[in-house]
Amino acid sequence: MAHTTDSPRPGGEQPAPWLLEVQNLTKSFGGLRAVDHCSFRVERGTITGLIGPNGAGKTTVFNLITGFIAPDSGRIVLDGQDIGRMRPDQIFARGLCRTFQIPREHGTMSVLENLLLVPPNQAGEHWWRALCGGRQLRNEEAHNLAKAREVLEYLQLTHVQNEYAGNLSGGQKKLLELGRTLMADPKIILLDEPAAGVNRTLLQSIVSNIRYLSRERGITFLLIEHDMNMVMSLCDPVIVMSEGRKLAEGKPEIVRNDKAVLEAYLGGQYATAEG
Protein backbone atom coordinates (compact mmCIF):
# COMPACT_ATOMS: atom_id res chain seq x y z
CA MET A 1 0.00 0.00 0.00
CA ALA A 2 1.35 3.38 -0.95
CA HIS A 3 2.12 5.85 1.80
CA THR A 4 -0.06 8.96 1.53
CA THR A 5 1.92 12.21 1.66
CA ASP A 6 1.10 15.83 1.03
CA SER A 7 3.65 17.52 -1.19
CA PRO A 8 4.23 21.30 -1.15
CA ARG A 9 2.26 23.44 -3.58
CA PRO A 10 3.97 24.95 -6.64
CA GLY A 11 6.23 27.79 -5.60
CA GLY A 12 6.94 26.20 -2.22
CA GLU A 13 3.56 27.05 -0.68
CA GLN A 14 2.64 24.58 2.06
CA PRO A 15 -0.80 22.92 1.98
CA ALA A 16 -3.46 24.13 4.39
CA PRO A 17 -3.69 22.18 7.67
CA TRP A 18 -7.17 20.96 6.73
CA LEU A 19 -7.74 18.45 3.95
CA LEU A 20 -11.52 18.75 3.70
CA GLU A 21 -13.64 21.86 4.24
CA VAL A 22 -17.43 22.13 4.20
CA GLN A 23 -18.68 25.72 3.89
CA ASN A 24 -22.31 26.73 4.55
CA LEU A 25 -23.63 23.55 2.98
CA THR A 26 -27.40 23.28 2.51
CA LYS A 27 -29.66 20.57 1.12
CA SER A 28 -33.45 20.31 1.18
CA PHE A 29 -35.75 17.47 0.18
CA GLY A 30 -39.14 19.00 -0.51
CA GLY A 31 -40.00 21.00 2.60
CA LEU A 32 -37.36 19.28 4.77
CA ARG A 33 -34.05 21.09 5.28
CA ALA A 34 -31.76 18.10 5.88
CA VAL A 35 -28.54 20.14 5.94
CA ASP A 36 -28.79 23.74 7.08
CA HIS A 37 -25.74 25.98 6.49
CA CYS A 38 -23.39 23.35 7.89
CA SER A 39 -19.69 24.20 8.10
CA PHE A 40 -16.70 22.26 9.43
CA ARG A 41 -13.12 21.32 8.58
CA VAL A 42 -11.25 18.03 8.74
CA GLU A 43 -7.56 18.45 9.48
CA ARG A 44 -4.98 16.33 7.70
CA GLY A 45 -3.99 13.16 9.49
CA THR A 46 -6.84 13.23 12.01
CA ILE A 47 -9.50 10.67 12.83
CA THR A 48 -12.50 12.99 13.10
CA GLY A 49 -15.81 11.75 14.50
CA LEU A 50 -19.19 13.01 13.26
CA ILE A 51 -22.00 12.26 15.71
CA GLY A 52 -25.61 13.24 16.35
CA PRO A 53 -29.03 11.61 16.54
CA ASN A 54 -30.83 9.98 13.63
CA GLY A 55 -32.08 12.75 11.35
CA ALA A 56 -29.25 15.15 12.23
CA GLY A 57 -28.07 15.19 8.62
CA LYS A 58 -24.84 13.21 8.95
CA THR A 59 -25.38 10.71 6.13
CA THR A 60 -26.76 13.46 3.88
CA VAL A 61 -23.51 15.38 4.47
CA PHE A 62 -21.56 12.26 3.48
CA ASN A 63 -23.66 11.92 0.32
CA LEU A 64 -23.03 15.57 -0.54
CA ILE A 65 -19.28 15.33 0.06
CA THR A 66 -18.97 12.21 -2.09
CA GLY A 67 -21.09 13.54 -4.96
CA PHE A 68 -24.00 11.12 -4.62
CA ILE A 69 -26.32 14.11 -4.34
CA ALA A 70 -25.74 17.76 -5.29
CA PRO A 71 -25.88 20.57 -2.70
CA ASP A 72 -28.43 23.37 -2.98
CA SER A 73 -25.75 25.83 -1.91
CA GLY A 74 -22.40 25.98 -0.18
CA ARG A 75 -18.94 24.66 -1.05
CA ILE A 76 -17.04 21.42 -0.49
CA VAL A 77 -13.28 21.82 -0.80
CA LEU A 78 -10.90 18.85 -0.95
CA ASP A 79 -7.21 19.63 -0.73
CA GLY A 80 -7.80 23.15 -2.06
CA GLN A 81 -10.13 22.16 -4.91
CA ASP A 82 -13.89 22.72 -5.00
CA ILE A 83 -15.51 19.32 -5.57
CA GLY A 84 -19.11 20.34 -4.84
CA ARG A 85 -20.34 19.78 -8.41
CA MET A 86 -18.16 16.83 -9.34
CA ARG A 87 -19.36 13.29 -10.04
CA PRO A 88 -18.57 10.51 -7.53
CA ASP A 89 -15.97 8.99 -9.87
CA GLN A 90 -14.21 12.36 -10.24
CA ILE A 91 -14.13 12.81 -6.47
CA PHE A 92 -12.87 9.24 -6.04
CA ALA A 93 -10.06 9.96 -8.51
CA ARG A 94 -8.96 12.88 -6.30
CA GLY A 95 -8.37 10.63 -3.31
CA LEU A 96 -11.66 10.67 -1.39
CA CYS A 97 -13.21 7.25 -0.71
CA ARG A 98 -16.13 6.12 1.42
CA THR A 99 -17.70 3.06 2.96
CA PHE A 100 -21.39 2.48 3.66
CA GLN A 101 -23.31 1.51 6.79
CA ILE A 102 -24.63 -1.48 4.83
CA PRO A 103 -21.64 -2.87 2.88
CA ARG A 104 -22.00 -2.86 -0.90
CA GLU A 105 -19.79 -5.77 -1.84
CA HIS A 106 -20.15 -7.69 -5.10
CA GLY A 107 -21.59 -10.76 -3.46
CA THR A 108 -21.16 -13.21 -6.34
CA MET A 109 -17.50 -12.32 -6.82
CA SER A 110 -14.66 -13.49 -4.60
CA VAL A 111 -13.11 -11.30 -1.93
CA LEU A 112 -9.95 -11.02 -4.03
CA GLU A 113 -11.93 -10.07 -7.15
CA ASN A 114 -13.73 -7.35 -5.19
CA LEU A 115 -10.36 -5.72 -4.50
CA LEU A 116 -9.07 -6.14 -8.04
CA LEU A 117 -12.05 -4.19 -9.40
CA VAL A 118 -11.07 -1.00 -7.57
CA PRO A 119 -7.93 0.48 -9.23
CA PRO A 120 -9.10 3.05 -11.81
CA ASN A 121 -8.14 3.25 -15.48
CA GLN A 122 -6.99 -0.35 -15.77
CA ALA A 123 -5.74 -1.30 -19.23
CA GLY A 124 -8.16 -4.21 -19.42
CA GLU A 125 -11.11 -1.81 -19.25
CA HIS A 126 -10.41 -0.73 -22.83
CA TRP A 127 -10.66 -3.38 -25.52
CA TRP A 128 -7.90 -1.95 -27.69
CA ARG A 129 -5.48 -1.81 -24.78
CA ALA A 130 -6.52 -5.29 -23.68
CA LEU A 131 -5.74 -6.59 -27.18
CA CYS A 132 -2.54 -4.66 -27.72
CA GLY A 133 -1.31 -3.95 -24.20
CA GLY A 134 0.87 -7.03 -23.90
CA ARG A 135 3.57 -6.51 -21.30
CA GLN A 136 1.95 -3.37 -19.86
CA LEU A 137 -1.27 -5.25 -19.22
CA ARG A 138 0.52 -8.18 -17.58
CA ASN A 139 2.63 -5.88 -15.40
CA GLU A 140 -0.43 -3.91 -14.30
CA GLU A 141 -2.33 -7.08 -13.41
CA ALA A 142 0.64 -8.44 -11.46
CA HIS A 143 0.97 -5.15 -9.57
CA ASN A 144 -2.73 -5.04 -8.68
CA LEU A 145 -2.72 -8.68 -7.60
CA ALA A 146 0.29 -8.15 -5.33
CA LYS A 147 -1.32 -5.06 -3.85
CA ALA A 148 -4.63 -6.86 -3.25
CA ARG A 149 -2.86 -9.73 -1.49
CA GLU A 150 -0.96 -7.24 0.66
CA VAL A 151 -4.25 -5.59 1.66
CA LEU A 152 -5.83 -8.97 2.45
CA GLU A 153 -2.86 -9.96 4.59
CA TYR A 154 -2.92 -6.65 6.42
CA LEU A 155 -6.66 -6.98 7.16
CA GLN A 156 -6.28 -10.70 8.02
CA LEU A 157 -8.68 -11.76 5.28
CA THR A 158 -6.28 -13.95 3.30
CA HIS A 159 -8.05 -17.10 4.48
CA VAL A 160 -11.29 -15.98 2.76
CA GLN A 161 -9.76 -14.46 -0.41
CA ASN A 162 -11.45 -17.04 -2.66
CA GLU A 163 -14.78 -17.00 -0.79
CA TYR A 164 -17.80 -15.28 -2.32
CA ALA A 165 -17.98 -11.83 -0.71
CA GLY A 166 -21.69 -12.33 -0.07
CA ASN A 167 -20.87 -15.21 2.30
CA LEU A 168 -18.75 -13.11 4.67
CA SER A 169 -19.88 -12.11 8.15
CA GLY A 170 -20.96 -8.53 8.77
CA GLY A 171 -17.62 -7.65 10.33
CA GLN A 172 -15.65 -9.24 7.52
CA LYS A 173 -17.69 -7.26 4.99
CA LYS A 174 -16.79 -4.05 6.85
CA LEU A 175 -13.12 -5.02 6.64
CA LEU A 176 -13.53 -5.76 2.94
CA GLU A 177 -15.06 -2.29 2.43
CA LEU A 178 -12.02 -0.79 4.14
CA GLY A 179 -9.77 -2.92 1.96
CA ARG A 180 -11.47 -1.69 -1.19
CA THR A 181 -10.74 1.91 -0.22
CA LEU A 182 -7.08 1.04 0.40
CA MET A 183 -6.76 -0.25 -3.18
CA ALA A 184 -7.33 3.36 -4.31
CA ASP A 185 -4.49 4.89 -2.21
CA PRO A 186 -6.86 7.45 -0.65
CA LYS A 187 -6.04 10.76 0.98
CA ILE A 188 -9.20 10.60 3.11
CA ILE A 189 -11.71 7.85 3.91
CA LEU A 190 -15.29 8.55 5.01
CA LEU A 191 -16.59 5.70 7.18
CA ASP A 192 -20.35 5.37 7.70
CA GLU A 193 -20.96 3.52 11.00
CA PRO A 194 -18.05 1.05 10.82
CA ALA A 195 -19.13 -0.52 14.14
CA ALA A 196 -22.74 -1.26 13.15
CA GLY A 197 -23.49 -4.99 13.23
CA VAL A 198 -19.90 -5.96 14.02
CA ASN A 199 -18.93 -8.30 16.88
CA ARG A 200 -16.48 -6.96 19.44
CA THR A 201 -13.50 -9.00 18.19
CA LEU A 202 -13.76 -7.77 14.62
CA LEU A 203 -14.56 -4.26 15.84
CA GLN A 204 -11.22 -4.17 17.66
CA SER A 205 -9.56 -5.20 14.41
CA ILE A 206 -11.31 -2.38 12.54
CA VAL A 207 -10.31 0.17 15.20
CA SER A 208 -6.69 -1.03 15.16
CA ASN A 209 -6.59 -0.79 11.37
CA ILE A 210 -7.95 2.76 11.40
CA ARG A 211 -5.37 3.85 13.98
CA TYR A 212 -2.53 2.23 12.04
CA LEU A 213 -3.58 3.70 8.70
CA SER A 214 -3.86 7.17 10.22
CA ARG A 215 -0.56 6.97 12.06
CA GLU A 216 1.64 5.05 9.63
CA ARG A 217 0.05 5.73 6.23
CA GLY A 218 -1.02 9.33 6.80
CA ILE A 219 -4.63 8.66 5.79
CA THR A 220 -7.25 11.07 7.15
CA PHE A 221 -10.57 9.68 8.43
CA LEU A 222 -14.01 11.18 8.93
CA LEU A 223 -16.43 8.72 10.47
CA ILE A 224 -20.10 8.62 11.44
CA GLU A 225 -20.67 6.41 14.45
CA HIS A 226 -23.26 5.78 17.17
CA ASP A 227 -20.94 3.67 19.34
CA MET A 228 -19.87 6.43 21.72
CA ASN A 229 -17.21 4.32 23.43
CA MET A 230 -15.54 3.84 20.07
CA VAL A 231 -15.87 7.52 19.14
CA MET A 232 -14.50 8.80 22.44
CA SER A 233 -11.50 6.45 22.39
CA LEU A 234 -10.67 6.73 18.67
CA CYS A 235 -11.63 10.20 17.41
CA ASP A 236 -10.03 13.61 17.97
CA PRO A 237 -11.73 15.94 17.28
CA VAL A 238 -15.42 15.11 17.49
CA ILE A 239 -18.05 17.12 15.58
CA VAL A 240 -21.67 17.07 16.77
CA MET A 241 -24.53 17.75 14.36
CA SER A 242 -28.10 18.71 15.24
CA GLU A 243 -30.94 19.53 12.83
CA GLY A 244 -28.58 19.82 9.88
CA ARG A 245 -26.05 22.11 11.56
CA LYS A 246 -22.87 21.78 13.57
CA LEU A 247 -23.74 22.05 17.26
CA ALA A 248 -20.35 21.49 18.87
CA GLU A 249 -16.78 20.52 18.06
CA GLY A 250 -13.72 19.73 20.14
CA LYS A 251 -11.66 17.10 21.85
CA PRO A 252 -13.67 14.05 22.93
CA GLU A 253 -13.41 14.85 26.64
CA ILE A 254 -14.75 18.37 26.01
CA VAL A 255 -17.62 17.19 23.82
CA ARG A 256 -18.38 14.40 26.30
CA ASN A 257 -18.89 16.95 29.08
CA ASP A 258 -20.85 19.50 27.07
CA LYS A 259 -24.26 19.71 28.75
CA ALA A 260 -26.26 20.08 25.54
CA VAL A 261 -24.46 17.14 23.95
CA LEU A 262 -24.89 14.96 27.02
CA GLU A 263 -28.58 15.61 27.26
CA ALA A 264 -29.47 15.46 23.59
CA TYR A 265 -27.06 12.97 22.01
CA LEU A 266 -25.31 10.82 24.54
CA GLY A 267 -28.40 10.03 26.59
CA GLY A 268 -26.67 10.95 29.83
CA GLN A 269 -24.53 7.80 29.84
CA TYR A 270 -21.33 9.70 30.67
CA ALA A 271 -23.06 12.23 32.91
CA THR A 272 -24.41 9.38 35.04
CA ALA A 273 -21.00 7.76 35.34
CA GLU A 274 -19.36 10.99 36.36
CA GLY A 275 -22.07 12.07 38.78
Phi, psi and omega in degrees: 000133181289144176279132181273122178231160178245110182277155178298155177288163174305139181085007177087001181291130180281146178294155177297154181294338179260142180266326182232134179225128176251124186237113174048047184283133177227147175204127178241147173239103187064235179269003182263122175270097184284323177232126192234091178051054182272133179222134171195166178233149175242115183284147179303138174080359182270163167248098187261129178266143176236110186236170181150164183289167173304135182091001180286342179106008186296309182292326176297319176300316177302315181295327176290314182299320186269003174084008179288331171224156182264141178288153172285322177200169182101176182231150173233118186242122178247116177051042176088358182243133178288120182246010189298338180243014180275158175284158178306320182292327177290322178291319177302317182294341179265008170100015177250120180238160179219160167243171183239153178303317173258111185305145182243053178288160172273097193296331182266009174248156181290164177302314180298316180297325176301321179287321184292342178287338195286311187307129184283160173056042177287144183301324182292350179285343182245124189299325183289327177284327178296324181283325188248357187294321177057241185299320180301316180296315180296319180295319179296316180297319179296319179297313181295322179294317178296320180294317179298318179293326175295317178297316180298319179294317180298319182273001180060045177243010183302324184292346179243018186298332181260004179280147172300133182299329180294344181269357181288158173288168180302317180293321178295324177295323177295320177295321178297319176301316178297319179298322179297322177294324182293334178294344182262003182050060188285155168277321184217140178240129175261119183252123180258102179051064180296340181272347186296125176073017184250134178290162189297326181294311179290330177297319178298324177294318179297314180299316179297320179295318179298314180300314182297314183295325177290314186285313189264331182256352178073019180278136177269143180234140167232121186229138170269132180203142176259350176280098187292330176297319178295314181299313185290335180268337187255323193262143173198106010271180174239131177251133180249129177252147175213127177051043175084000182236164173282123179267318184206160177204142177164188176296152186302322181292331178286313178298320182299330182258006176287125187301315182296322179291317179301314185287320188268330191237333181257002174063018178078007186297322178279325179300320180295318182292329184262002178078000000 
